[in-house]
Amino acid sequence: MEVVEMVLVGKVNKQLVSLISLAGATAVGLCGKDARLLTARPSPDAASLGFVGEVARVDPAVLRPIIASGHIPVIATVAADEAGQAYNINADTAAGEIAAAVGAEKLLLLTDVSGILADRDDPSSLVKEVDVAGVRRMMDEGKVGGGMIPKVKCCVRAIAQGVKTASIIDGRVPHSLLLELLTDQGTGTMITG
């Protein structure tokens, strides 16, 4: 866990902050431990996986002045439990919980697939928009699998906590964020309440 923390917090986080700065914006690097932004608890399968955790609580107080000043928080998802033990938390899950805690209108998850597919074996079967009931039905039918499961679950949870929409978009597409935010067609799958 010490090595994971050094890499995610000390290296990857700072590289992302630098890239954002090079692009002309101002970023602030944080991790879940900072100001108790995230409090962790061990995941149910932590015994077999090691120090893998879940979000027990979010305290977004440290984010409010950063956001209000126009800076971009870059958050490494390493957090501690009540006793100070560090845990690695799934980044999508943490993003959904943070989005809900700050009252975000929209959650965007970038990935390396086009979005949710009606047929997992057919890349042309992209589902452009689906509501929570529909995406739950797709999960029950086995249409959503693998690494898409935690993404979809965190989107559903974020919406249940007040986020209006959540989108899973392909980060490999040039300008995918702008296309998702500024066009009617978007670029991936939008999940609505």
GIJO-V133760 format. One record per residue. N is the residue number from 1. RES is the residue in three letters. PHI is phi as a letter, one per 30 degrees, with the letter a starting at -180 (none if undefined). Layout:
n = [N & N]
res = [RES & RES]
phi = [PHI & PHI]
//
This chain:
n = [1 & 2 & 3 & 4 & 5 & 6 & 7 & 8 & 9 & 10 & 11 & 12 & 13 & 14 & 15 & 16 & 17 & 18 & 19 & 20 & 21 & 22 & 23 & 24 & 25 & 26 & 27 & 28 & 29 & 30 & 31 & 32 & 33 & 34 & 35 & 36 & 37 & 38 & 39 & 40 & 41 & 42 & 43 & 44 & 45 & 46 & 47 & 48 & 49 & 50 & 51 & 52 & 53 & 54 & 55 & 56 & 57 & 58 & 59 & 60 & 61 & 62 & 63 & 64 & 65 & 66 & 67 & 68 & 69 & 70 & 71 & 72 & 73 & 74 & 75 & 76 & 77 & 78 & 79 & 80 & 81 & 82 & 83 & 84 & 85 & 86 & 87 & 88 & 89 & 90 & 91 & 92 & 93 & 94 & 95 & 96 & 97 & 98 & 99 & 100 & 101 & 102 & 103 & 104 & 105 & 106 & 107 & 108 & 109 & 110 & 111 & 112 & 113 & 114 & 115 & 116 & 117 & 118 & 119 & 120 & 121 & 122 & 123 & 124 & 125 & 126 & 127 & 128 & 129 & 130 & 131 & 132 & 133 & 134 & 135 & 136 & 137 & 138 & 139 & 140 & 141 & 142 & 143 & 144 & 145 & 146 & 147 & 148 & 149 & 150 & 151 & 152 & 153 & 154 & 155 & 156 & 157 & 158 & 159 & 160 & 161 & 162 & 163 & 164 & 165 & 166 & 167 & 168 & 169 & 170 & 171 & 172 & 173 & 174 & 175 & 176 & 177 & 178 & 179 & 180 & 181 & 182 & 183 & 184 & 185 & 186 & 187 & 188 & 189 & 190 & 191 & 192 & 193]
res = [MET & GLU & VAL & VAL & GLU & MET & VAL & LEU & VAL & GLY & LYS & VAL & ASN & LYS & GLN & LEU & VAL & SER & LEU & ILE & SER & LEU & ALA & GLY & ALA & THR & ALA & VAL & GLY & LEU & CYS & GLY & LYS & ASP & ALA & ARG & LEU & LEU & THR & ALA & ARG & PRO & SER & PRO & ASP & ALA & ALA & SER & LEU & GLY & PHE & VAL & GLY & GLU & VAL & ALA & ARG & VAL & ASP & PRO & ALA & VAL & LEU & ARG & PRO & ILE & ILE & ALA & SER & GLY & HIS & ILE & PRO & VAL & ILE & ALA & THR & VAL & ALA & ALA & ASP & GLU & ALA & GLY & GLN & ALA & TYR & ASN & ILE & ASN & ALA & ASP & THR & ALA & ALA & GLY & GLU & ILE & ALA & ALA & ALA & VAL & GLY & ALA & GLU & LYS & LEU & LEU & LEU & LEU & THR & ASP & VAL & SER & GLY & ILE & LEU & ALA & ASP & ARG & ASP & ASP & PRO & SER & SER & LEU & VAL & LYS & GLU & VAL & ASP & VAL & ALA & GLY & VAL & ARG & ARG & MET & MET & ASP & GLU & GLY & LYS & VAL & GLY & GLY & GLY & MET & ILE & PRO & LYS & VAL & LYS & CYS & CYS & VAL & ARG & ALA & ILE & ALA & GLN & GLY & VAL & LYS & THR & ALA & SER & ILE & ILE & ASP & GLY & ARG & VAL & PRO & HIS & SER & LEU & LEU & LEU & GLU & LEU & LEU & THR & ASP & GLN & GLY & THR & GLY & THR & MET & ILE & THR & GLY]
phi = [none & d & d & e & d & d & d & d & d & d & c & d & e & d & d & d & e & d & d & d & d & d & d & j & c & c & c & b & d & b & b & e & d & d & h & h & e & b & c & c & b & d & d & e & c & d & e & c & c & j & d & c & b & b & d & c & a & b & c & d & e & d & d & e & d & d & d & d & d & i & c & c & d & c & c & d & c & c & b & c & d & d & c & j & d & d & b & c & c & e & d & d & d & d & d & d & d & d & e & d & d & c & i & d & d & b & c & c & c & c & b & c & b & d & k & d & c & d & b & e & c & b & e & d & c & e & c & d & b & a & d & e & d & d & d & d & d & d & d & d & d & i & d & c & b & h & d & d & e & d & d & d & d & d & d & d & d & d & d & d & c & j & d & d & b & b & b & c & b & d & d & d & d & e & i & e & d & d & d & d & d & c & b & d & d & i & b & b & c & c & c & c & d]
//
